[in-house]
Amino acid sequence: MLLHYGKLNINDRKGDCLYKAPRGTSDILPQEQTYWKYVEEKAAFLCQLYGYQPLTTPILEDAQLFARTVAGGTDIVDKEMYTFEDRSGQKLALRAEGTAPVCRAYLEHGLFNLPQPVKLYYIGPAFRYERPQAGRYRQHHQFGYEALGEADPALDVEIIEMAQRFLLSLGFSEFSIQLNSIGCKLCQPKYREALRQHYSNYTTYLCPDCKVRLLRNPLRLLDCKKISCQKIAETAPKITDYLCPECQAHFQSVQQYLEALVIPFQLNYRLVRGLDYYTRTVFEIEPHEEGAQSALGGGGRYDNLIEQLGGKHTPAVGFAAGIERLILNLKKQKIKVSVLPKPIAFIAYLGEEAKIEAIKLAFELHQAGIAVIKATGDKSLKGQLRQANSLCTNYAIIIGEKEVKNHTAVLRDMITNKQKTIPLAEVISSLKQN
Ligand code: AMP
């Protein structure tokens, strides 16, 4: 691997450290941050555009928050949660996903007292003990937004519309929106039973996980990626044949509003999502060239979740996207991202007196809001300019003995290598002009 840091290439000469980042987690190095800031800025802009306000929840939560809502029978809770007891014996979990914590905060801080729906968004890490592979990590980051306190299908459509606008704003053009409804408390039990009956005919062909799903959580059977299980899913009953009239009407309205906005979508009767709290609308965004494991993001309605946490019945709907997956796809599709602003100048010095002038100059430039990096230590001028070059600054400002005496500085253009001497007092205005 070749890392690019400014204009320097850092070869694969790894340092001798006793420790490594834990498997499935990674450091986000400076050269990667361009992508991260790009995605985060587009996310924040989108949320501001639609009136969603930021919310930050702790990385630690009561383990029961996820066990109750995401629920047993899902991989996240059964196999992937990072849980531990703290020193007081309380069972905690690292944040496994973003929605349940938002709902907890909504109840804990009485946000239900505000006019509804309350619209919130978050960006932060989530932890799942998965088998690490490309696009699947043990620590990943999600951008998600939630609208709480409203059942109107127009809100489901706003959430989907935002997901589409977000991906378009990032520069993606090739993706599909997969849509389904998984009904409510009333209609889901009948459908679960129909699924159970269908799959019972094929138990010998089911993978070990699906044998358990058949007993504990038949909806999850549709989600299995094993080919033998997918074959059985092809002939499984469709949820849409089991929806109650209210869920049917809701799903019709979602489709009607999406059509009115000319937002393309594909009905996918096997889409159930990996978390158990969903009701009615579920959707996922897939990049075109990839398979089913590569969702860029997904979401849906979760009308019972807040009640499960002890609140009143509160319908809600939301979406979350995986930032690492978005960045992988940005790179794969060679989408250009805007580069982060960098310091404009590097201040070099020669000798102790010049060092004091350099420190003072850097102080004044920072005071004037001009981004510069000052040299430290006792490198040669050549070494200092090499550093300026690696940092890709446009200018180097050089102060030596002569410049100290004359109250001047040398302003060197790092691209053309041309330089001129200017009065120290004019450095700020010169840099401001550029
Ligand atoms: P979920 O909370 O499962 O609905 O996930 C929301 C989004 O987060 C997914 O669509 C993925 O883009 C991303 N995601 C989920 N799990 C992982 C993971 N283990 N590694 C990287 N991204 C993930």
Boltz pocket constraint, residues with backbone or C-beta under 6 A from the ligand:
constraints:
  - pocket:
      binder: B
      contacts: [[A, 96], [A, 97], [A, 98], [A, 128], [A, 130], [A, 135], [A, 136], [A, 137], [A, 138], [A, 139], [A, 140], [A, 141], [A, 142], [A, 274], [A, 294], [A, 295], [A, 296], [A, 297], [A, 298], [A, 299], [A, 320], [A, 321], [A, 322], [A, 323], [A, 324], [A, 325]]
      max_distance: 6.0
